[in-house]
């Protein structure tokens, strides 16, 4: 982020639109171009990340809103199967081990999911 530039809140809609244990992708238009992100819901906790693999830069979802492995306990890259922890985006398996997904700040405001971009 450029010096002096503050993050802007972007409302994405009702937080209940993401099912518990599920994920949803979003494309958000910003002054510097579109940002592709995804959000995973675990109860009332939300984890938001850039939809971009730290290894190759490709999108992580293998189908729309499909970011998780078959057990729904890890984020899985569609390109090479790398696995990332949901809680912090750390790669624990694959060619980008010990690298992180880019985290996005998120919060609930008046029942709506909001991210800061």
C-alpha positions as CSV (number, residue, x, y, z in Angstrom):
1,X,0.0,0.0,0.0
2,X,1.3,3.5,-0.9
3,X,2.2,5.8,2.0
4,X,-0.7,7.8,3.2
5,X,-3.3,5.6,1.5
6,X,-5.8,4.1,3.8
7,X,-7.8,0.9,3.4
8,X,-11.4,1.3,2.3
9,X,-14.2,-0.9,3.7
10,X,-16.1,-2.9,1.1
11,X,-19.4,-4.5,2.1
12,X,-20.1,-7.9,0.6
13,X,-23.6,-8.6,1.9
14,X,-25.0,-10.7,4.7
15,X,-22.4,-12.8,6.4
16,X,-25.0,-15.7,6.5
17,X,-24.7,-15.9,2.7
18,X,-21.6,-18.0,3.2
19,X,-22.6,-21.4,4.7
20,X,-20.8,-22.5,7.8
21,X,-17.8,-24.6,6.8
22,X,-18.0,-23.2,3.2
23,X,-16.2,-20.7,1.1
24,X,-17.2,-18.0,-1.4
25,X,-15.2,-16.1,-4.0
26,X,-15.6,-12.4,-4.8
27,X,-14.3,-10.0,-7.5
28,X,-14.2,-6.4,-6.2
29,X,-13.5,-3.5,-8.4
30,X,-11.0,-1.1,-7.0
31,X,-9.3,2.1,-8.3
32,X,-6.2,-0.1,-9.1
33,X,-8.3,-2.8,-10.9
34,X,-10.2,-5.9,-9.9
35,X,-9.3,-7.8,-6.7
36,X,-10.1,-11.5,-6.5
37,X,-10.6,-12.7,-3.0
38,X,-12.3,-15.6,-1.2
39,X,-13.7,-16.0,2.3
40,X,-14.1,-19.1,4.4
41,X,-16.6,-19.3,7.2
42,X,-16.1,-21.4,10.3
43,X,-19.0,-20.6,12.7
44,X,-18.8,-16.9,13.3
45,X,-15.2,-16.7,12.3
46,X,-14.3,-15.6,8.8
47,X,-10.9,-15.9,7.0
48,X,-10.4,-13.8,3.9
49,X,-7.5,-14.2,1.4
50,X,-6.4,-13.1,-2.1
51,X,-7.5,-15.8,-4.6
52,X,-3.9,-16.3,-5.8
53,X,-1.5,-19.1,-5.2
54,X,1.9,-17.9,-3.9
55,X,3.6,-20.4,-6.1
56,X,2.3,-19.7,-9.6
57,X,-0.2,-16.8,-9.1
58,X,-3.2,-18.9,-10.5
59,X,-6.6,-18.8,-8.9
60,X,-7.1,-21.3,-6.1
61,X,-10.6,-22.4,-6.8
62,X,-11.1,-25.4,-9.1
63,X,-14.8,-24.6,-9.7
64,X,-16.6,-21.5,-8.6
65,X,-16.5,-21.2,-4.8
66,X,-14.6,-24.5,-4.4
67,X,-11.5,-23.6,-2.4
68,X,-11.4,-26.4,0.1
69,X,-10.1,-30.0,0.0
70,X,-12.5,-32.9,0.1
71,X,-12.4,-32.9,3.9
72,X,-13.3,-29.1,4.0
73,X,-10.4,-28.7,6.5
74,X,-7.7,-27.2,4.2
75,X,-7.5,-24.7,1.3
76,X,-6.4,-26.5,-1.8
77,X,-4.8,-25.0,-4.9
78,X,-6.6,-26.1,-8.1
79,X,-3.3,-26.1,-10.1
80,X,-1.0,-28.3,-8.2
81,X,-2.8,-29.5,-5.1
82,X,-0.9,-27.4,-2.5
83,X,-2.6,-27.3,0.9
84,X,-3.0,-24.3,3.1
85,X,-4.2,-24.0,6.7
86,X,-7.5,-22.1,6.9
87,X,-6.7,-20.2,10.0
88,X,-3.5,-18.4,8.7
89,X,-3.0,-19.4,5.0
90,X,0.3,-21.2,5.7
91,X,1.1,-23.8,2.9
92,X,1.8,-27.1,4.6
93,X,2.0,-29.3,1.5
94,X,3.2,-28.7,-2.1
95,X,5.8,-26.6,-3.9
96,X,5.1,-23.5,-1.8
97,X,5.6,-25.0,1.7
98,X,6.1,-22.4,4.4
99,X,4.7,-19.6,2.2
100,X,1.5,-17.8,3.0
101,X,-1.6,-16.8,1.2
102,X,-2.2,-13.0,1.2
103,X,-4.6,-12.3,4.1
104,X,-7.4,-9.7,3.8
105,X,-8.8,-8.0,6.8
106,X,-12.5,-8.8,7.4
107,X,-15.1,-8.0,9.9
108,X,-18.9,-8.1,10.5
109,X,-20.7,-4.8,10.6
110,X,-24.4,-4.7,11.2
111,X,-24.7,-8.3,10.0
112,X,-22.8,-7.6,6.8
113,X,-19.4,-9.0,5.9
114,X,-17.0,-6.3,5.3
115,X,-13.4,-6.5,3.9
116,X,-10.8,-3.7,3.9
117,X,-9.0,-3.2,0.6
